[in-house]
């Protein structure tokens, strides 16, 4: 391992090896590295190759490529990731962009979420804007002002709530499975749900909904099934 700690307190690691956690101005890791303990990077943390942090990470900007594993929680302002990475605890950030595979052990809270690929959250997701192209699995509630889903794989959540919810699919064999969808405006395709509740509701092709409650208008595609329609 080649480890360099500069006068400004920045940590640079290349090659392979193991170090202890700590507080640094910035952290840059390339190759294969393991950090034992909590890590604080005051400005930026950049990881490429294979990185394992046995602790929590706090930073302003996080850029991950390759494989990255954080055993504890993650707190950052901006997160850009590609490849395969996981967070064992909760994740809190302002802007989150990801391509590839992301796994979060507890809740995800962000201002904006923009993901392509696969997202797994073993908790709730709360955001202002949530955009995903691919598939996801959310054990709890997905809640955002605007939710835009483009199904490339199957998706699942216990509940979805927001102001505007859109789920569209260009593949007939991929579905969103959810117990309840509740929003002001709702447009669904390829969705299997127990209850859909909104002001303006559009039920598109390949949907199977047990009950729809609407306040203003309801449109149901000929290719959809709605067992019960209730105007409230």
Buried (B, 14 or more C-beta within 10 A) or exposed (E): EEEEEEEEEBBBBBEEEEBEBBEBBBBBBBBBBBBBEBBBBBEBBBBBBBBBBBBBBBBBBBBBBBBBBBBBBBBBEBBBBBBBBBBBBBBBBBBBBBBBBBBBBBBBBBBBBBBBBBBBBBBBBBBBBBBBBBBBBBBBBBBBEBBBBBBBBBBBBBBBBBBBBBBBBEEEEBBBBBBBBBBBBBBBBBBBBBBBBBBBBBBBEBBBBBBBBBEEEBEBBEEBEBEEBEEE
